[in-house]
Amino acid sequence: MFSAMEQLEKMHYQETLIKKSQTVERSSSLRIERPTSLVLRPHVKRRNSLPSPAVIESIAQIPSLERVRSFSLTRDGLKNCGDKFRRRSTYSEGQETCSTGATSSIESICQKEQLRVAIIGSKGVGKKSLINQFATSEELYINNKDVTSRDGEEICVVMDDQESCVMFVDETELANQAENELVDSIVVVFSVVDAKSFKNGIRKIEMMREEVEFDKPLFLVANKVDLARQRAVAEKEAKKVATRYNCKYIETSVALSHNVDQLLAGIIRQVRNRRQSYTNKTEELTKDPKTASMFTKILLQKLMKIGHHEFSCTKLFDV
């Protein structure tokens, strides 16, 4: 009998040892299950304060929105303040009511300044690419070949708290005398790797200054300066031509977006200066006929400065 009792106690003792040896799982709401295989999560890009160029381009294609470029002139030079989008303007009694969207900080009512600029030059110097690059600052035009040409469309630019709408025309429209009278500025483009395009540009400048007597701002633009090893036109030679015919000179590269904004802002600044100067001289002549002789003296003094070191063709923002 005692052996049976001892046998039962031994069995109970073994069962107790087995229970103690088993691991007890703690119930917790923070329990983390270990994965049986390596799981790679998709890479999540960090959001920036500015949208991607693709998003910006899709916004620009919305018919009810238009892009407005913004610049400011500081002591350090030209500052690109970025592009804004707003609802397209509606015309009313000669003024435009600019209904701005949430993404625009421009005033809701503004009066636009209309500018007509002719872009001329030999074939293949980059005239169309330059115009397309004028229209945006987020993405290089050369990286987006699907962008349609913006010839004939307006580019809205805000500079010095004043908005201007720049309309670009080609050489065919410029050939029309009626259209020529409405052009505010002419930009002659040549390629630094093509000497023939430079000679062709000189002939066009000579014709505009001497035959047509075009007295408005004229720009000589040397494009494709990124191809430095293939350069065939020296900078010094081009500057001499610009100084001789009272032109503004700048070297650009659409491929690198080099000096493109400076050229656009320089065109607007020179046209504004010319209009303001013409208005002031007209007011002086209407007030007193004696000021006509003073006007002649001032004009002669300016002509005498042409060709001297004091006159700089590269200062696009100065008169």
Steps between C-alpha positions, in 0.01 A plus 500: 500500500783735590665430169184606315482825698867567435444437131214758487706762682790443265275546196351821647848635572613432140192678359580803719858514373381481139259793551771714662745429221257629229535874398213719594402767239421840643190657362582851384346751260851590383602153394696508173499198277826420335470462124584164353650669190662834414239755390623802298275800530465727196720811509297804600632829367518790735262779412650836418344841538497528117320256267691298246550635146250245367231625739579861411476424129163327547373804690619728222294302246173581677313740265366720780845563650793705376860522614649826630877531531638731767835681527652768717811711447727518806849627568630150440330479161186336368306275736257239370202503738345191342189437295142538617173373355173687491169503320510654156417868477173646377492826307283791603512857364864491392617361835538143605349357814746238615313241705775335697480149638621366833848444361554862396593798716454758222233762548157418359485813286794614291574671173722308266773648286508358147838436333566363151845352444638356176742206518700472177811317381624214286343156504621268775634764741238414766234770461201278580680328786585840646137614487383179667760535774381858559164359605613292798759484775427157650628275222746520213321505167766280341404218741139509383481460123124445509430860600325679217644822364370810670549733203232764494395445862537749782741457789391689811783641710488705820808715557538806723138449616377553144361233272589466133363265239767424241389385155771345281475522120714341231688647206207456262281733705787744542536528121155658485543877532177537697613235748849651517363827634336314787815312608654635821830314476695268270721212615757372249620150592808325364690185591856529630588177316371632166693793350248531215217564745707780657561667162131465419416663833731794424323557166161498673619753760644726230174491310290575809719790619601659168227416246188459714631751759374290787572711810351269762692254724693243301675195647780285360485154662779242474338162564649152561793623710501160671677367188820682592738261323318548169478877528560687173401857599705686760322693774715808440401512132129474581524777760658732244202451269253561782679817607524631143125472442390594853372154590490309823709184498463181702619141472246226572462125509152352480644156577619627840240778539795738525412873492153428360323675787744790478418546132124495560524750785742716300258522208220615728722750679635653176153535347371668814795738511452590135128566544557710810778699333282564194211616721724738697653652185157548343374680808805729503459590132132582542569727797766725346629504137843614629555157654525357146858630477581343837357173378730514196805560721413207725453275198839601358668432834357149505614438142853613589514242780436213260824307449670631814577290805236684706228341288448136600294277275484227766305703757150387413326686781658840438400758242 
